[in-house]
Amino acid sequence: MQNQGLAIKNMERMHRLLFETLPNPIFFKDAAGLYLGCNKAFEDFVGLTKEEIVNKSADDLWPPDIAEKAEAMDSELLERNSVQIYETVLPHADGTLHDVIVKKASYINDGQGTVDGIVGTVIDITPNKRKEIMLQNTCENYRAIFHSASDAIILHDPASGDIVAANKRAAQLFGCDDKELRGLSLADIFADVPPYTYFEGLQLIRKSAHNEPQLVEWLCRKKSNQFFWVETNLQSVVIKNKLYVMAMARDITERKNKEQELAQLDRLHLIGQMAAAIGHEVRNPMTTVRGFLQLFGAKPQLAVYKEYFDVMIDELDRANDIIKQFLLLSKDKDVKKRMVNLNTILETVFPLIQADASHSRIKVNMQLRDIPELLLDEKEIKQLIFNLVHNGLEAMEKKHTLTISTFMADDKAVLAVADQGSGISAEILPQLGTPFLTTKDERAGLGLAVCYSIAARHNAKIDVETNVGRTVFNVRFKL
């Protein structure tokens, strides 16, 4: 019995020592809410001695709002034998407020089921809470930077190429909201034309997930099916332990169009120079041959061959027309400009356009708004109008409508020719205006090239809007 009593005393001594040396504040309360005891950590946290704490209530130790919450939680716990865990704020002895988790449990001494008191532990989580707040603030800052960036930012799944996140600038770039943009695949936003088709783009994204960042240019498609060029920096990023490819994209359509325009003008100028240099050398012999063919065709003894002579003359005339178009490509071509209203030119040629359209059973609608006079070569502008109208008529089926309009936009006078055809494919669109580019076997492919050359000589630019069912050629003249 003596050994058993000694063992119990030793056990009590060990429990007391453990209780006093635990780093977390621990306290005891009776059923009336008065503190019965506490450990050294609780004394240090409150800033009072054990003697000053015992027989005190929560109202004596804590500010009113904190004491009220503690007493409410105590009342709930005293009604039944259970455990509470909740987060609150307690004032520390140094005057600072600490974020804490309080764990409390009711206890029973008499074995009759009546709750006799409460034992509680205070866990200081202030450092973790501060880290959590800092992390939250950091995430909010990154989110703010992400959405306010001037460049479009898109996160891709490297496996599928699907878009998993996008900022507001990216949504604006593609003409939709960020919810619509999320979940789209490369097939939805790619033009799928060289230099990068859909498959090549996906391979490039997958490669970027495991290699150095890459800077690429590719043609993309808006929600409205319009095409535009982007310069994209691809690099891998890890977010919440998952690998993504981040694409920082910038719209370079204007720059790309300028590069293409300059290259196109250089080609047109070169062809124009060649045409000017050899045009007379070719046309003079052609004129001679044509004259002899007419002479032979008029002789009675050669009447049996007249049909062949006529075919040869027609082919010579066709060749001569092509040479004339070549000469129109030269930027050094002599033009005679004067101040004239574009609407007046359109009203002059409108009967001819209507006559041409009536053969194809196509309606022509003209909508002319007030525009200022421009410095124009009437003959060249008429050629420009006829070429654009002819292309529009050829692109449409019967009973459709061709619309010719003029208006002001961004301090420029605009001539717009809109057809209701099948649209221009993304593959051909960047090549418009290139000499010999044609989808018609019987055409030389110089009509649009001539239009671009005439526009350049008038300090104007041509841009194209196209989708299935509508194509608009806009010629924008500087005032």
Buried (B, 14 or more C-beta within 10 A) or exposed (E): EEEEEEEEEEEEEEEEEEBEEBEBBBBBBEEEBBBBBBBBBBBEBBEBEBEBBBEBBBBEBBEEEBBEBBBEBBEEBBEEEEEBEEEBBBBBEEEEEBBBBBBBBBEEEEEEEEBBBBBBBBBBBBEEBEEEEEEEEEEEEEEEEBBEBEBBBBBBBBEEBBBBBBBBBBBBBBBBEBEBBBEBBBBBBBBBBEEBBBEBBBEBBBBBBEEEEBEBBBBBBBBEBBBBBBBBBBBBEEEEEEEBBBBBBBBBBEEBBEEBBEEBBEBBBEBBBEBBEEBEEBBEEBEEEBEEBEEBBEEEEEEEBBEEBEEBBEEBEEBBEEBBBBBBBBBEBEBEBEEBBBBEBBEEBBEEBEEBBEEBEBBBEBEBEEBEBBBBBBEBBBBBBBBBBBBBBBBBEEEBEBBBBBBEEEEBBBBBBBBBBBBBEBEBBBEBBBBEBBEEEEBBBBBBBBBBBBBBBBEBBBEBBBBEEBBBBBBBBEE
